[in-house]
Amino acid sequence: MRCNPKQVERLKWFHEARFGMFIHWGLYTLLQRGEWAMYVERIPTEEYARLADQFKPRRFDPDAWAGLAVEAGMKYVVMTTRHHDGYCLYDSQVSDFTSVKTAARKDFIGEYVKAARKAGLKVGFYYSLLDWRFPGYWEPKKCKDSAEEMVCQYHAQVKELLTQYGHIDVLWYDGHWMHSAPDMNLAEFWRSKEINSWARKTQPHIIINNRCGLDEDLDTPEQHVVASAAGRGWESCMTVGDQCGWGYIHHNPNMKTVTQLLQHLSTAASGDGNFLLNIGPKPDGSVRVEEQRRMLAMGQWMKTHGASIYGCGRARLSGGMLGVWTAKGSKGYLHIFRWPGEEAVIPCVKTRAVSARLLTTGSKVRIRHESNGRLILCGLPKDPPNPHTSVIEVEFDGVPESIPEKDRAAWLQGKAQ
Ligand code: GLC
């Protein structure tokens, strides 16, 4: 994958960061059945719009959200400025369906931006291109004018968002797909090239994701962690609870464990990717305790193990059954998901290991070298020193690499090379 130097430059902080917070919060939150409730239940536009009369969150505290992100070890936040239901959490001149013009009488986005910046976080805007309220979304051929109006709204609102709040770090598009037009050229329909080049002129540093019909800077695997080709930026986004609940769901029993979430984070970093973990605050604005606890526990782990995540990326080493490797320069970090007991064996290591220590405890780890490039990390405690993921930091005498094994059978004689 060829990268252009400007793109490499603007993705620098992003790759260093590795871990961010996604926030889904809007009118749908009131219903407590996820952000898709309007469509899933086919709630007519006018009826849905009346929800705005009740949206007056008493505990909206963006400093608390930002504080939680910092505590979790996250370096950036991405918040929904407007989801598929069309309700803007800021003051839009091209829509009356906004938090400023209805009962809340508040620019939530303005306050969110201030809080995030104050906390030292990079700031991202989630924006849904599609808006369910337009007949033209559902029937683009039949309702051409309405479809065009929706596209104009998209352009106008992106312009508002990128001119009213100063420096914005990430433009996180979503909802570029069309309900009933599978063969449509999406980038053309949305005229994404036009608005994105405007965005890049206005905010040259901005990172834009691929949910606009164009590749732009980032791939966005959702609810799973899968690396893109080397050189391509990517970020996996995930909910703590059920798949379909980005917005608050009252009964949300399938919460991932801290161990699972941390392993996703390690796996993302091991493939040069980021992990964007979602919270769906409650209708009053507070964060549910299950999400808070997990974020705080992840932050505890990050305090000791951050060196193996921030700024780390792909290692050309095998984690085998143990887990995954991340690397930074001549340091390799073995993230052990399945603790092996007193010795950990890494096969086919070409680069010489010089020293090792348990990042988890700081204690020294002895090294032995055996045939087939096996690197044996020995004298480890019987039980994992961290209940989630323990990490061993290995210093190599160069950028670590595996032996290529051109002769695939040579290892049988102990001669892998
Ligand atoms: C999806 C959903 C949406 C959610 C998003 C997060 O595309 O439509 O509800 O906001 O993914 O990645």
Boltz pocket constraint, residues with backbone or C-beta under 6 A from the ligand:
constraints:
  - pocket:
      binder: B
      contacts: [[A, 24], [A, 35], [A, 36], [A, 174], [A, 175], [A, 222], [A, 237], [A, 246]]
      max_distance: 6.0
